């Protein structure tokens, strides 16, 4: 992945995080204004989904970096262990 592609991916993740930030503020206002719990829960579910997508994108990027290290002569077992540790923490 070249510099331009990396910057583009970084921008996409930052934009997603900004959207999530706005969603969280929206839920806060909903609670302050006494919105129905069902509406709030729908928004919380959307936020969870958006956060999971960001995590997936970041994990995918890291996995590609680990595979590149393995191809560059790093120990495959170490790369797999690192990926599994990160994946385990991510899915908790």
C-alpha angles and dihedrals in degrees: 000000000000128000094264093052091047091051090048092052091047090051091051092053093046091050091051090051091051089052090050090050089055091048091053091050088049091054090049090055091046090055093045090051094047098248117180114277091235091059091047092050091051089055092046089053090051090051092050090051092049092049090049090052091052090049091050092051092049092046091049091053091049092048090054090050091051091050090050089052090052091051089049091059104273117137111279093211092056091050093049092047091050092049092048092049092051092045091050091053092045096053096047 
